[in-house]
Amino acid sequence: MIRLLQPWWLLAVLPVLALAALYVWRQLRRREYAMRFTNVDLLRTVAPKGLGWRRHVPATAFLLALLVLAGALARPATDTREPLERATIMLAIDVSLSMQADDVPPTRLEGAQEAAKQFVRELPETYNVGLVSFAKSANVLVPPTKDRPAVTSAIDGLVLAEATATGEAVFTCLEAIRTVPADGAAGIPPARIVLLSDGYRTAGRSVEEAAAAAQAANVPVSTIAFGTDGGHVDIGGQLQRVPVDRLALAALAETTEGYFYEAASVSELKQVYQDMGSSIGFRTEPREITQWYAGIALLLALCAGATSLLWSSRML
C-alpha cells in the first residue's frame, strides 16, 4: 500500500492539469479551424501525412511525466516491517557523594564512568541499552535505545548528589525495561541490569525488596563494587570514611542470579549478556519510493522527446 508522507505537495498536480486542459483546448480549436479551412488540397500539404494520433503521443507522455513528478513531491512511501531486537541492558550508576573518593583513581565515579562506557562500546549493536543514575532518588537519563552516543554522552554528564537509593535504582530500571515496545512479541524483553556502586543504601526502598522484584521479573542484576575499605571523602569540611558494602551488592547479585564483581574487566562483563537470548518484534516503517517516481517520470520524458523527434523532427 502506498501512502504519502507530505500529501499537501499534491497541489503541484493542479498546474499540470491546467496545462493538460490547455492542450486539449488548443487541439479542439485547431480542429475547428481545420474544419473552416476551405482549401483541402493546401491543408493536406501543411499537415504531415499519416501522423494522426501519433502527434498526441509526445505531449501525452510529457504531461504524464509532469504528473508523476508532482506525485514524487508528496514523498510516496510503502510500509515495511522491520525486525526489531528487544533485548535490553540497563546501566545504573551510583552518583552519591561517596563516589568522589579517590581510592579508585582518579575517583570512584570516574572509574565507574569509564567502565560503563567501555561496556557500552562492547555491547552487541542490536541490543537496547539505557541509563539510570541514582543518589537520593533514581532517574532514567536515557530510556532503552540503540543510540550508543546518547548513552555515552549521558554517562559523561553524571553529577554527584547526596544519599544512596540502591533499591530505587533497581525498581527504576525494571520500569524502564517494561517501556520497551512489544511490537508483536510476547511479554517483557530479555533484560539485564548492571549496577555500579560503592554500596550502603541510605534512602528509598531496601535492596532486599528490589532483589525480590527483579527476581519476580526474571531480570538478573549484576553488581560492580567500586572502592576500598580505606576510602574517604570530604563532606561539609569533615573527612568521612566511605567503605564499600560488598555484602549488600553481592547478595543482590546472588538473589537475582546475576554476577558480582569488584574489579570488572570488559571480558568479565560480557558474562552479563552472553546467556540473555533474544526477542524479536517488528516495527512498521515507511520506506520512501520517490526515486521510483522520478525514474518513471524520466522514462516518460525520454519517450516524449524520442517520439517527437522520430515523428516530427522536433524535440516537442
C-alpha positions as CSV (number, residue, x, y, z in Angstrom):
1,M,0.0,0.0,0.0
2,I,1.4,3.4,-1.0
3,R,1.0,6.4,1.3
4,L,2.2,10.0,1.0
5,L,4.4,11.4,3.7
6,Q,3.8,15.0,2.6
7,P,0.4,14.9,0.8
8,W,0.0,18.7,0.5
9,W,2.6,18.6,-2.2
10,L,-0.1,17.0,-4.4
11,L,-1.2,20.6,-5.0
12,A,1.6,20.6,-7.6
13,V,-0.7,18.4,-9.8
14,L,-3.1,21.4,-10.3
15,P,-0.8,23.4,-12.7
16,V,-0.1,20.1,-14.6
17,L,-3.9,19.5,-15.0
18,A,-4.3,23.1,-16.1
19,L,-1.6,22.6,-18.8
20,A,-3.3,19.4,-19.9
21,A,-6.6,21.2,-20.2
22,L,-4.9,24.0,-22.2
23,Y,-3.5,21.3,-24.6
24,V,-7.0,19.8,-25.1
25,W,-8.5,23.2,-25.7
26,R,-5.8,24.0,-28.3
27,Q,-6.4,20.8,-30.1
28,L,-10.2,21.4,-30.3
29,R,-9.5,25.0,-31.5
30,R,-7.2,23.5,-34.1
31,R,-9.9,21.1,-35.3
32,E,-12.5,23.9,-35.6
33,Y,-10.0,25.9,-37.6
34,A,-9.3,23.0,-39.9
35,M,-13.0,22.4,-40.5
36,R,-13.4,26.0,-41.6
37,F,-10.4,25.7,-44.0
38,T,-11.8,25.6,-47.5
39,N,-8.7,24.7,-49.5
40,V,-8.5,21.0,-48.7
41,D,-5.5,20.4,-51.1
42,L,-3.5,23.1,-49.3
43,L,-4.4,21.7,-45.9
44,R,-3.1,18.3,-46.8
45,T,0.3,19.8,-47.8
46,V,0.5,21.6,-44.4
47,A,-0.4,18.7,-42.1
48,P,2.1,15.8,-42.0
49,K,0.7,12.9,-43.9
50,G,-0.4,9.9,-41.8
51,L,0.7,11.4,-38.5
52,G,-2.8,11.1,-37.0
53,W,-3.0,10.0,-33.3
54,R,0.8,9.8,-33.1
55,R,1.1,13.6,-32.9
56,H,-0.5,13.4,-29.4
57,V,1.9,10.8,-28.0
58,P,4.8,13.2,-27.2
59,A,2.5,15.7,-25.4
60,T,0.7,12.9,-23.5
61,A,4.0,11.4,-22.4
62,F,5.3,14.8,-21.3
63,L,2.2,15.6,-19.3
64,L,2.3,12.2,-17.6
65,A,5.9,12.8,-16.7
66,L,4.9,16.1,-15.1
67,L,2.1,14.3,-13.2
68,V,4.4,11.6,-11.9
69,L,7.0,14.3,-10.8
70,A,4.2,16.2,-9.0
71,G,3.4,12.9,-7.2
72,A,7.0,12.4,-6.2
73,L,7.0,15.8,-4.4
74,A,4.5,14.3,-2.0
75,R,7.1,11.7,-0.9
76,P,5.3,8.4,-1.7
77,A,6.2,5.5,0.6
78,T,5.3,1.9,1.3
79,D,5.0,0.4,4.8
80,T,7.7,-2.2,5.5
81,R,8.0,-4.4,8.6
82,E,11.5,-4.1,10.1
83,P,12.7,-6.7,12.6
84,L,13.5,-5.1,16.0
85,E,15.7,-6.7,18.7
86,R,14.1,-6.1,22.1
87,A,16.9,-7.4,24.4
88,T,17.8,-4.7,26.8
89,I,20.7,-3.8,29.2
90,M,20.1,-1.1,31.9
91,L,23.0,0.6,33.4
92,A,22.5,2.0,36.9
93,I,25.3,4.2,38.2
94,D,25.7,5.5,41.8
95,V,26.3,9.3,41.9
96,S,26.3,9.7,45.7
97,L,28.9,11.9,47.3
98,S,30.9,8.9,48.4
99,M,31.6,8.2,44.7
100,Q,34.1,11.2,44.7
101,A,36.5,9.2,46.9
102,D,39.9,8.8,45.1
103,D,40.8,5.3,46.4
104,V,39.9,4.2,42.9
105,P,41.9,6.6,40.8
106,P,41.1,9.2,39.7
107,T,37.8,8.8,41.6
108,R,35.3,6.1,42.1
109,L,32.8,7.9,39.9
110,E,35.2,8.5,37.1
111,G,36.3,4.8,37.3
112,A,32.6,3.8,37.1
113,Q,32.1,6.1,34.1
114,E,35.0,4.7,32.2
115,A,33.9,1.1,32.9
116,A,30.4,1.9,31.8
117,K,31.4,3.5,28.6
118,Q,33.7,0.6,27.7
119,F,30.9,-1.8,28.5
120,V,28.5,0.1,26.2
121,R,31.1,0.0,23.4
122,E,31.4,-3.8,23.7
123,L,27.6,-4.5,23.6
124,P,26.1,-6.0,20.5
125,E,24.7,-3.2,18.3
126,T,21.3,-4.8,18.2
127,Y,20.8,-4.6,21.9
128,N,18.9,-1.8,23.6
129,V,20.8,0.0,26.4
130,G,19.5,2.5,28.9
131,L,21.0,4.6,31.7
132,V,19.8,5.3,35.3
133,S,21.6,7.5,37.8
134,F,20.8,7.3,41.5
135,A,21.6,9.2,44.7
136,K,18.7,10.1,47.0
137,S,16.4,9.0,44.2
138,A,16.8,7.2,40.9
139,N,16.2,8.8,37.5
140,V,16.1,7.5,33.9
141,L,18.6,9.6,32.0
142,V,18.4,7.6,28.8
143,P,15.5,5.1,28.2
144,P,16.3,1.9,26.4
145,T,17.7,2.8,23.0
146,K,20.2,1.7,20.3
147,D,21.7,5.2,20.2
148,R,25.1,4.5,21.8
149,P,26.4,8.1,21.5
150,A,23.4,9.3,23.6
151,V,24.2,6.8,26.4
152,T,27.9,7.7,26.3
153,S,27.2,11.4,26.5
154,A,24.8,10.9,29.4
155,I,27.4,8.9,31.3
156,D,30.0,11.7,30.8
157,G,27.4,14.2,32.2
158,L,26.8,12.5,35.5
159,V,26.7,14.8,38.5
160,L,27.2,13.9,42.2
161,A,24.4,14.3,44.8
162,E,23.6,13.3,48.3
163,A,22.4,9.9,49.6
164,T,22.2,6.4,48.0
165,A,19.0,4.8,46.9
166,T,20.2,1.4,45.6
167,G,16.9,-0.3,45.8
168,E,15.2,2.6,43.9
169,A,17.8,2.2,41.2
170,V,16.7,-1.4,40.6
171,F,13.0,-0.5,40.6
172,T,13.5,2.3,38.1
173,C,15.5,0.0,35.8
174,L,12.7,-2.5,35.9
175,E,10.1,0.2,35.0
176,A,12.3,1.3,32.1
177,I,12.6,-2.2,30.8
178,R,8.8,-2.5,30.7
179,T,8.6,0.5,28.4
180,V,10.4,-1.4,25.6
181,P,7.7,-1.7,22.9
182,A,6.3,-5.2,22.4
183,D,6.0,-4.8,18.6
184,G,4.1,-8.0,18.3
185,A,6.4,-10.0,20.7
186,A,5.1,-11.5,23.9
187,G,6.0,-10.4,27.4
188,I,8.8,-8.1,28.6
189,P,12.1,-8.4,26.7
190,P,15.1,-10.4,27.8
191,A,16.9,-7.9,30.1
192,R,19.8,-7.5,32.5
193,I,20.7,-4.7,35.0
194,V,24.3,-3.7,35.6
195,L,24.5,-1.7,38.8
196,L,27.8,0.2,39.6
197,S,28.0,1.5,43.2
198,D,30.1,1.6,46.4
199,G,27.2,0.1,48.4
200,Y,25.5,1.3,51.6
201,R,21.9,2.3,50.9
202,T,20.8,5.4,52.8
203,A,17.4,6.2,51.1
204,G,14.5,4.6,49.4
205,R,13.2,1.1,49.3
206,S,15.5,-1.7,50.6
207,V,17.9,-3.7,48.5
208,E,16.0,-6.9,49.6
209,E,12.7,-5.5,48.2
210,A,14.5,-4.6,44.9
211,A,16.1,-8.0,44.7
212,A,12.7,-9.7,45.1
213,A,11.1,-7.5,42.4
214,A,14.0,-8.3,39.9
215,Q,13.8,-12.0,40.7
216,A,10.0,-11.9,40.1
217,A,10.5,-10.2,36.8
218,N,13.3,-12.7,35.9
219,V,15.8,-9.8,35.4
220,P,19.3,-10.7,36.8
221,V,21.1,-7.8,38.4
222,S,24.9,-7.8,38.1
223,T,26.7,-5.5,40.6
224,I,30.1,-3.9,40.4
225,A,31.7,-2.6,43.7
226,F,33.9,0.5,43.3
227,G,36.1,1.4,46.1
228,T,38.1,0.1,49.0
229,D,37.6,-0.2,52.8
230,G,40.0,2.8,53.3
231,G,38.1,5.2,51.1
232,H,37.2,8.6,52.5
233,V,35.7,11.9,51.3
234,D,35.4,15.5,52.5
235,I,31.8,16.3,53.1
236,G,31.0,19.7,54.6
237,G,34.5,20.2,55.8
238,Q,34.6,16.8,57.6
239,L,36.6,13.8,56.5
240,Q,34.3,10.8,56.4
241,R,35.2,7.1,55.8
242,V,33.2,5.5,52.9
243,P,33.9,1.8,52.9
244,V,32.3,-0.4,50.3
245,D,29.2,-2.5,51.1
246,R,30.3,-5.7,49.3
247,L,27.9,-7.9,51.2
248,A,24.8,-6.0,50.0
249,L,25.9,-5.8,46.4
250,A,26.9,-9.5,46.4
251,A,23.6,-10.5,47.9
252,L,21.7,-8.5,45.3
253,A,23.5,-10.2,42.5
254,E,23.2,-13.7,44.1
255,T,19.5,-13.4,44.7
256,T,18.7,-12.3,41.2
257,E,21.2,-14.8,39.6
258,G,23.5,-12.0,38.4
259,Y,27.2,-11.6,38.8
260,F,29.2,-9.7,41.5
261,Y,32.5,-8.0,40.6
262,E,34.9,-5.9,42.5
263,A,37.3,-5.0,39.7
264,A,35.4,-5.7,36.5
265,S,37.1,-6.0,33.1
266,V,35.2,-5.9,29.8
267,S,35.8,-9.7,29.3
268,E,34.2,-10.3,32.7
269,L,31.2,-8.1,32.0
270,K,30.5,-10.0,28.8
271,Q,29.1,-12.7,31.0
272,V,26.2,-10.3,31.9
273,Y,24.6,-10.7,28.5
274,Q,26.0,-13.9,27.0
275,D,23.1,-16.0,28.1
276,M,20.4,-13.3,27.6
277,G,18.8,-14.7,24.5
278,S,16.7,-12.6,22.0
279,S,13.2,-11.3,21.5
280,I,12.4,-10.0,18.0
281,G,9.5,-7.7,17.4
282,F,8.5,-6.0,14.2
283,R,8.2,-2.2,13.6
284,T,6.3,-0.8,10.7
285,E,8.5,1.8,9.0
286,P,7.7,3.9,5.9
287,R,10.1,3.3,3.0
288,E,10.3,6.1,0.5
289,I,9.9,5.2,-3.2
290,T,10.3,8.7,-4.5
291,Q,13.2,7.5,-6.7
292,W,10.9,5.1,-8.5
293,Y,8.5,8.0,-9.3
294,A,11.5,10.1,-10.5
295,G,12.7,7.2,-12.7
296,I,9.2,6.7,-14.2
297,A,9.0,10.4,-14.9
298,L,12.4,10.4,-16.6
299,L,11.4,7.5,-18.8
300,L,8.1,9.3,-19.8
301,A,10.1,12.4,-20.6
302,L,12.6,10.5,-22.7
303,C,9.6,8.8,-24.5
304,A,8.1,12.2,-25.2
305,G,11.3,13.6,-26.7
306,A,12.1,10.4,-28.7
307,T,8.7,10.1,-30.3
308,S,8.6,13.8,-31.1
309,L,12.0,13.6,-32.8
310,L,11.0,10.4,-34.6
311,W,7.7,11.6,-36.0
312,S,8.0,15.4,-36.3
313,S,11.8,16.1,-36.2
314,R,11.3,18.3,-33.2
315,M,12.1,17.7,-29.6
316,L,8.5,18.5,-28.6
